Every structure is written in structure tokens, then in C-alpha cells.
Amino acid sequence: MDNILRHAFVKRHCNECGGSYNVTLYDVLQEQRVLDEWQSGRPSCAGCSRELDQMVHQIPRESLESLAAAWDAVTQKLEQHSVEIELR
């Protein structure tokens, strides 16, 4: 089943390169969980990367962990009853 965290995102704009990109809550949570080992699909611009680092630390990890656990519980229960949920 799809994960809601992969569809919820923050749109970021880089003042250095002028580009825009989306950062999913899944990306934020993964960076918070294993900052040393896991590299997200970061933009190549150093300004974008710096902005992303700042934003990651502004989103409360405990809240993301709770959301991820709640979503997993919902999807497991739905799968037990052969109910498929779709995300847009």
C-alpha cells in the first residue's frame, strides 16, 4: 500500500539557482532517522541543499514518527480486510 508521507510535501524555492523542488515528508523523516547513512535525492545546487537541511530540522520528528506509525496501522488493517486505499 502506498505511504501518505510520499505524497505530502513542502515546495521549496532556491534563491541561489532559481529552481523549485518538492520535499516529501517521507524524505524529511528518512533524513531525520538516519542522517549519517541515507542520502535523499537532493538538488545539486548548494543553496537548495542548505535550505533543505534547515527545513528538515524545523519539522518535528516525533510528529512525523507518529504520523508514519498511524498510517502503517491504518494500511495494515485495511489490507487485512482487502480494502485498497488510493492517494492522489
Sequence and secondary structure as in RCSB ss.txt:
>XXXX:A:sequence
MDNILRHAFVKRHCNECGGSYNVTLYDVLQEQRVLDEWQSGRPSCAGCSRELDQMVHQIPRESLESLAAAWDAVT
QKLEQHSVEIELR
>XXXX:A:secstr
   GGGT EEEEE TTT  EEEEEHHHHHHHHH TTT      SSHHHHHHHHHHHHHS HHHHHHHHHHHHHHH
HHHHHTT      
